[in-house]
Amino acid sequence: MVLGQVVGRRFVLGAMLAGVALPVWADAPATSPRPVTRGGLDRGADSEVARLIEAAKLGGAVGFCVADAATGVMLESGGADQPMAPASVCKAVTSLYALEKLGPVHRFTTRVMRVGAVVDGRLEGDLILAGGGDPTLDTDSLGDLVAALAATGLREVTGRFLAYGAAIPERERISADQPDHVGYNPAISGLMLNFNRVYFEWKRANGDWALGMDARGERFVPPVHMASARLAKREVPVFTYERGEKEDRWTVAQSALGQDGSRWLPVRHPAIYVAEVFATLCRAQGIVLKEAEVVTVLPEGAVQMVAHDSAVLTDLLRSMLKFSTNLTAEAVGLAASGAGTLEGSAAAMTDWARRRFGIAGRLGDHSGLGPNSRITAADMMRVMIGAKATQTGKLLGGLMRDHGLVDAEGNERKDSRVRVRAKSGTLNFVSCLSGYIGAPEGRELAFAIFTGDLPRRDAIPIAERETPKGVKSWVRRSRRLQGQLIARWADAYL
């Protein structure tokens, strides 16, 4: 990797500067400062940063930049004009997009509705479970919704049981380039539960194996039948998946089970999954429903009976940024755009980001999981600075995880007054970090650090992409480099 230009603060190169190109912001707020290059090549800094990058032994590409968050003055950069995969750093852009389009107090609502009258606890008509695109609905919340329904006095439904999941477009999986069994790549739908994952458990029983699927929460553990698993006498692959018309069929290699264990598997028929769990919880309350029919249009004249609201958007985003939940990112992005496909929604967000922040990147989805997102470190830093120019954008820093400041060995410097609030992103042989570095009552810096060896990543067979050989140590070295750069900037500029 050839180290890009490192920009110091002491010399002016003006128009002759050969570093990162920072184009004029398009349609940016008038109060938002455009990052400008200032200073010149700091030979000492160039040598030091080059040494850190060489010691990381990452291969591929490294791009980084840091600027004053208030003025936009560029302080240091290298390789920052290389389009790279942002991984989950993309979720910071999605957060800004959703905050602007939906508003900080937006909530997603899951409703139980009816068509027809209820007489003496008997609904003479259809019952509808209507999803509102809530990516955080869990089994306990669904159980509480059913309890509220039972509290209305409903005891019998004569008509159909309908499941409406079209509030956002349904999609079998977020990205096609991931193994079938990874829980971070589930289906998307207007009806979602437990991040569209089912709990698969295996236990030894009388010299054999007992396999089970359920939708467990803290208080409710309803069994699930639309997803099933059977043993296969083979070594690899560990899992295989077959999509049925209304069910998910898995096989698991018996030799891989070892001791008793469990894991969450993705659901590919989310509306059917949620409807089954809902019906099971209803039976526990004495309400028996017919087999669910999935519909894409709400029936005319449907009346709400009970509803469950998600937390406000800021709380959803805070959790999403902390735990990097892909499904939340895609759901809020799709809700914000109103587009009919994930690709169309990502394109709408890309257009918005280009107008708002003047970036030239392309975002292929809202989570960064897929292979089609490319953005430069300079553009990502520009997003961080531009966020400060709007009231909703200013919320981002407070929603991102506090990473603290680390020493050269990667250990947190407990005595440091400097705090780092940032969003990380990790894929196989991709590790990124972008956010803010600041001290109380002091200067604040905006930064982006992108590292990636995409040829190495692309060479991994899809079936091996959950934990390929060498990726853990690679990511560890990348994160150490990120910590070293941030510590350097904190010492030099704060």
N, C-alpha and C positions, 0 to 999 in steps of 0.2 A: 504494500500500500504506500503510495506517495503522499507524504504529508502535505496538506494544502497550506495556504498562507496563514500565518498567525499575525493578527493585527494588534499592535500595542497601542499606547496612548500618547507617545512622546513625539512622533514625527508625522508630518502631514504629507501624504502622497497625492491627495486630491484625485483628479480624474485619471491619473496614471496607475492607481491602485489596481492590481491584477487579481484581487481576491474574489469573494462572493459577490455575485450580481444581485442587487436588491431592487427590483422593479418598483415603479410607482404604484401605490395602493389604488385599486379601483373601487370607487364608491365607498371609500372608508369614511368613518365619521371625521368631521373637521378637527375634533379635539384629539384624535389618535395620532401620536407621533410615528413617523416613518423611520425605521432603523436606518441610520446612515453610517458609512464607514468613516472612521477618523483615526488618525495616527498612522503608524507605519509598521514595517517589519521589525519585530523585536527579536534579534538574533538569539539572545539567551533563551527567550521563551520558546522559540522554534526548536532549539536543540532539546530543551527539557521535555516538551510535549512529544517530540519525535521519539525520545527515549522511552517514555511511558507507553506509547502505542506499540513500539517494537517489543517491549517487554511483555505486553499482553498476548502476543503471538496469536492474533485472531484470524489473520488472513482476510480476504475479502476487502471491505471498505470501512472506513471510519469517517464520519462527518460530525462536526461539532461547531457550536458558536454560542457566544454569550454577549449580552448587551445590557445597558442600563434600561430597566423596565419603564422608567418615567420619561426619559428623553429619546430612547431608541438608539443612542450612540453605541455602535459596535465596539466591543472591547477586545475580543479575540475570536478567531475562527480558523477552521481547517477542514478542507473537503466538504464545506457546508453547502455547496451547490450541486452535489451528487444526488439525484433522485434515488431514494432508498425505501425499503419496506418499513412503515412505521409501527407495525404490529399493534398492540393495544394502546399505544399513544394516540392512535386514531380516536379513541373514546373521549379524549379531551375535546376534540373538534365536535364530536357528536353531542357532548354535553352542552357546549355553547350553542349549537344549532337548536337543540331541544329547548333550552332555556329561553331563547328568543322566540321560537315559533309557538311553543306551548305555554310558556310562563312558569315561573318558579313554583307556584302553588297548584299546578295541574295535578289531577288525580285520575287514575284509571279505575273504571267502575265495572264490576261484574254483577249482572242483574239476574234475578229470577222473575220471569214474566208469565202472564197467562193470556189466553184468548178464550173468553167465555166467563161465565159467572160461577162463583163459589157459593153453594147452598148447603148449609149444615155440614161443612167440611169437605164437600164433594165438588171438585172442579168439573163442570160440564164443558169440557173443551181441552185445549192443549196447554201443556206446561213447557216453557222455554228457558233453557240456561243460556244466557246471552253474554258472551265474553266481550270485554272492552279493551283487550290488548294488554291486560295487566301481566307483566313478566314476573312479578314477585308473588303471585297467589300461591299459597301453599295449602297442604291438606288440612291443617288446623283451621285456617281461615275459611276454607270451603266447608268444614264441619260446622263452624259457627254460623255460616250462611244458611246451612240446612236447618240448624236449630232455630234460627230466626223464622225460617219458612214454617216449621212445625208450630211455632208459637202463634202463627196467624190462625191456627185451627185447621189447616189443610190436612186431610187424611186420605183422600182418594182422588185420582185423576182418571177420568174416563177416556180422554183423548190421547193424542200422541205426546211423546217426550221429544222435544226438539233441542238440538245443540247448535247454537249459532256461533261460528268462529271466524267470521269474515270481517271483523272490525279492522284488522290489518291483514295483508295478503298471507295466505298459508303457503309454506315452503317446506319441503321434506327435510332439508338440512341447510345450515348457513353456508357452508363451503363444501364443494365436492372433492377437495384434495386432502381430506382427513380420513383416518380409519373409521370404519363403520361404528365402532363401539365406544368412541370417546364421548364422554358426557358433556364436554364443552362445545359440541357441534350438534345440537338438537334441532328439531323442527321448529318452525315459527308459525304462530297462529294467533287469532284473536282470543282463543281459549287456550290458556297455558297453565300448567300446574307443576310445582316443584322444579322449576326451570326446565320443564318438559323432559324430565328424567324419571325412570322407574327404578325402584330399589331391588336389585338382584342379590339373593342370599343363598349360600350353599352350606350344608351341614352334614356331617357324618351321621348316619342312622342305620343301625343294625348291619354294619359292614358295607353299606351302600351309601349313596348320596341322596339327600333330600334337597330339591331346588325349589325356590319360591320367588314370586314377584309381588311387591306391594308398593303402595304409595304412602309410605310412613311419614307421619309428622311426630311432634312431641306427644300429642294426646290421642291421635287417631292413627290406626295402622290398617287401613282397608286393603284386602287382597286385590290383585289385579289379574285379569284373565286375558285382556287383549294383547298382552305381551307374555311370551312363554319362552322357556329355554329347555333344551335337552342336551344330554351328554353325547359327546362323540369321541370315539377311540382314535385319537390322533395326537401328534405332538404340536403341530402348527397348521393353520393359524389358531390362536387361542380362541377367538370368536369368529363366527360367521353370521351374517344377517340375511334374512329373506323377508321381503315386504309382501304381506298378504293384502287382500282387499280391505280388510278391517282390522288386521292384527299385525304385530311385529313378532317374527319368529327368529329366535336365536339358537345357535348351537355353541357349546363351549367344550374345549379340549379337556377331557377328564384328567390327563396327565398334568395339567396346569393348575388344578384346584388346590393341591397341597392340603393345608389345614382348613378348618371352617373359615369362611370369609364372606365378604360382600363387596359390592360396588354399585354405583349408579350407572345405568345404561340410558342412552338417549331414546326418546319416544319419537316415532315417525308419523303417528296418527294422533296428533295432540287433542283434537276436538273429541274423538272417540274415547281417548284416555280420560279426559276430564269428565266427560259425561258418565262413564262407567263408575268412576270414583264417587261422583255426585249421587248416582242412583244407589250405590251401596250405602252411603251415609244416610240417604233418605230412608232406606229399608230399616236401618237401625232406629229411625224415628217413627216407624210405622207407616211410611208413605211408600207404596209400591208403584214403580213406574214401568212403562213398556220399554223395550229396547230403543235406544236413542236413534234418532234420524238426524244426520248432520245437514244443516241448511245454510245457504249463503245469503239469504234475504230474510229479514225479520217479517213475520206475518203482520198483515194490516190489523190494526186495532189491538195490538199487544199492550198490556197494562203491567206496569211494574208492581211486584208484590214485595220483594225485599232486595237489598243490594249490599255489596261490600265494596268499599273504596280502598284503594291502595294508599300508601303514604304519599305525601306531597312529592313533587318531582325532585326538589333539591335533596330530599332524603334518599330517594331512589338512586340519584346520581352519585351521592356520596358513597353509598354502598357499592355501586357499580365500579366506581373508580378505585375503591379499596380492594375489592375482590376480583375485579376485572371480569365480570359476568358478561359473556358475549350476548346472551339472549336479551338481557336488559338493554344493551346498546342497540341491537337491531330493532327491538320493539319501540323504543322511544324515538329512534331515527325514522322508522316507518310512520309512526303516529305524527311526527313533526312535518314530514313531507306530504303525507296523504297520497303517495304514489301507489301504483298498482302492482309494482314488482320491487324486489330488493335492488336490482340493478338501476331501475328508474329512480328509486329513492336515494341511492348513493350518488347518482348523477346530479340530482337536485341539491343535495348537500354540498357536493363539489362546486357547483355553480354559485351557491350562496357563499361558500368560503372564499372563492376567487373574488367575488364582488366585495365582500366584507373586509377581507384582509389583504387582497392583492397577491395571493399566492398562485403558483402555477402547477401545483400538484394535482393528483387524481386519486380519489378515494373510491375503492371498489365495493365497500360495504360500510357499515357503521361501527363494526367491532374491531376491524383490522385483522380478523382471522383469515380471510381469503387471500388469494395470491395477487390481486389486481390493484392494490393501493401502492402509490409511489409519491413521496413528498421529500423535499430536501430539509436538512436541519435548519437552514436559514428560513425557509418558509414556516417551519413549525415554531421557530422562535418568534417569527412575525405574528403568528396566531396568538402566542402568549402575550405579546405586547399589545396587540390590538384588542384583546379581551378586556384590557383595563379601560377602554374608551366607552364602554356601555355599562349601564346599571346591572343588567343581567350578567354580562361577561365578567364583571368584577367579582361575582360570586365564585368563579371557578377556583381561585386560589384557596379559598376556605373549604372547598369540597374535596380537594386532592389530599392524598395521604402525606403525612409528615414523615419524611425519610431521615431527618437528622443529618448531621455532618459526620463523616468518617475519617479515620486516619489512613496512612499509606497501606496498612494491612487490612483495611476494610472494617475495622472496629469503630463503633460510634464514639465520637468525642463528647463525653458526658458534660464536660465543662464549657462547651461551646455555646455562645449566645446565638450562633447562626442556625437558622432552620431552613430545611429544604422541603418545599411542598411541590410534589411532582407526580406525573403519571408515568409508570413504567410500561414497557411492552416487550413481550417475549414470544418468539416463535423458534423453531429449530434453527440454530445458528443465526438468529436475529435477536438483538437486545437493544432497547432504546429507552431513553428517559428524557422527559421535557417538563419544565415547570419554572419555579421561582426559587431564588436563593435570597434570603434577607435576614436582617437583624432587627430587633425591636427599635423603633424610632430611628431607623437608619435607612441606608440605600437598599434598593431591591434590584436584583438582576433577573433577567429572563434568559433561559438557556434551552438548548436541545443538543442531545448526544445520540447519534445513530450509529450502530455497528451492525454489520451483516455480511455473511458469506453466502450469498444467494445461490451460486453454482453448487456449493456443497449441500445446501438445503434441498435444492431441486433434484439432486441425484438420489435422495433417499426414497425408496419405494413407499408408496402410500401406506401399505400395511404396517410399516415400521416407524411411522412418524409420531407415535405417542412418546417414546423415549429412545431415540436412536443413539447409537454408540458415540460417545465423545461429547454429546451436547451439554451435559451438566457441567463438566469442567470448562467448556467454552463459555457458557453463560456466566459462570463464576468469575472467569478472567475478565469478561466484558464489564461486569458490574464493579469489579475492583477498579478498572480503568475509569469508569464513570465517577466513582467516589473520589479517585485521585484528581480528576479534572475539576470536580466541584470544590474540593478542598483547596486546590490551587487558586481557583477564582475567588473563593471567599477570603483567602489570605491576601490576595493581590488587590481586590477591588472593594472590599467592605470595611 
